[in-house]
Amino acid sequence: MLDTWGHLLKRGLVKPETIYEIQGPFIVRMWDNHGPIIKELRKQINNPHHLDGYEYCAEEMKKLEQKKLKSIT
């Protein structure tokens, strides 16, 4: 699901704010935990694009999270 959301974000079919409102902070934390494992898996299976939508989604959510934090302070 997170990989799919990332691909939808890349294509502009859904707004980042929409995804963030649904589960933005959760996506960021999940990537923080699983990202290093997925990056290593990409090397092992020789597929540099494995779950790249998930990574894209998480990076977009991180940007929104930082933007929201800056607006608070």
C-alpha positions as a LaTeX table, in Angstrom:
\begin{tabular}{lrrr}
\hline
Residue & $x$ (\AA) & $y$ (\AA) & $z$ (\AA) \\
\hline
Met1 & 0.00 & 0.00 & 0.00 \\
Leu2 & 2.75 & 2.51 & 0.89 \\
Asp3 & 4.55 & 1.70 & $-2.34$ \\
Thr4 & 1.34 & 2.34 & $-4.29$ \\
Trp5 & 0.74 & 5.66 & $-2.52$ \\
Gly6 & 4.25 & 6.72 & $-3.49$ \\
His7 & 3.64 & 5.95 & $-7.14$ \\
Leu8 & 0.36 & 7.88 & $-7.02$ \\
Leu9 & 2.20 & 10.83 & $-5.46$ \\
Lys10 & 4.91 & 10.73 & $-8.14$ \\
Arg11 & 2.30 & 10.91 & $-10.88$ \\
Gly12 & 0.40 & 13.72 & $-9.20$ \\
Leu13 & $-2.73$ & 11.62 & $-8.81$ \\
Val14 & $-3.00$ & 12.34 & $-5.10$ \\
Lys15 & $-1.85$ & 15.31 & $-3.04$ \\
Pro16 & 0.87 & 14.75 & $-0.44$ \\
Glu17 & $-1.32$ & 16.48 & 2.14 \\
Thr18 & $-4.02$ & 13.87 & 1.63 \\
Ile19 & $-1.64$ & 11.01 & 2.36 \\
Tyr20 & $-0.12$ & 12.91 & 5.28 \\
Glu21 & $-3.53$ & 13.39 & 6.86 \\
Ile22 & $-4.22$ & 9.67 & 6.58 \\
Gln23 & $-0.93$ & 8.30 & 7.97 \\
Gly24 & 1.97 & 10.69 & 7.34 \\
Pro25 & 3.81 & 10.36 & 10.66 \\
Phe26 & 3.34 & 6.57 & 10.62 \\
Ile27 & 4.83 & 6.34 & 7.11 \\
Val28 & 7.87 & 8.37 & 8.16 \\
Arg29 & 8.50 & 6.16 & 11.21 \\
Met30 & 8.00 & 2.97 & 9.22 \\
Trp31 & 10.54 & 4.10 & 6.62 \\
Asp32 & 12.98 & 5.11 & 9.34 \\
Asn33 & 12.75 & 1.55 & 10.65 \\
His34 & 12.51 & $-0.40$ & 7.39 \\
Gly35 & 14.35 & 1.83 & 4.93 \\
Pro36 & 17.84 & 0.49 & 5.68 \\
Ile37 & 16.58 & $-3.08$ & 5.39 \\
Ile38 & 14.86 & $-2.37$ & 2.08 \\
Lys39 & 17.95 & $-0.64$ & 0.70 \\
Glu40 & 20.05 & $-3.69$ & 1.58 \\
Leu41 & 17.45 & $-6.00$ & 0.07 \\
Arg42 & 17.60 & $-4.01$ & $-3.18$ \\
Lys43 & 21.29 & $-4.84$ & $-3.42$ \\
Gln44 & 20.76 & $-8.51$ & $-2.60$ \\
Ile45 & 18.02 & $-9.01$ & $-5.18$ \\
Asn46 & 19.71 & $-6.71$ & $-7.70$ \\
Asn47 & 16.61 & $-4.55$ & $-8.07$ \\
Pro48 & 17.34 & $-0.88$ & $-7.33$ \\
His49 & 13.66 & 0.05 & $-7.78$ \\
His50 & 12.19 & $-2.42$ & $-5.28$ \\
Leu51 & 9.68 & $-0.48$ & $-3.13$ \\
Asp52 & 10.88 & 2.85 & $-4.51$ \\
Gly53 & 7.34 & 4.21 & $-4.26$ \\
Tyr54 & 7.43 & 3.55 & $-0.52$ \\
Glu55 & 10.69 & 5.47 & $-0.24$ \\
Tyr56 & 9.32 & 8.34 & $-2.31$ \\
Cys57 & 6.17 & 8.46 & $-0.19$ \\
Ala58 & 8.18 & 8.55 & 3.04 \\
Glu59 & 10.46 & 11.32 & 1.75 \\
Glu60 & 7.45 & 13.42 & 0.75 \\
Met61 & 5.88 & 12.85 & 4.15 \\
Lys62 & 9.15 & 13.92 & 5.84 \\
Lys63 & 9.10 & 17.17 & 3.84 \\
Leu64 & 5.52 & 17.87 & 4.90 \\
Glu65 & 6.30 & 17.00 & 8.49 \\
Gln66 & 9.21 & 19.48 & 8.54 \\
Lys67 & 7.05 & 22.13 & 6.89 \\
Lys68 & 4.35 & 21.65 & 9.52 \\
Leu69 & 6.88 & 21.84 & 12.35 \\
Lys70 & 8.32 & 25.09 & 10.97 \\
Ser71 & 4.86 & 26.64 & 10.75 \\
Ile72 & 4.30 & 25.92 & 14.44 \\
Thr73 & 7.45 & 27.72 & 15.58 \\
\hline
\end{tabular}
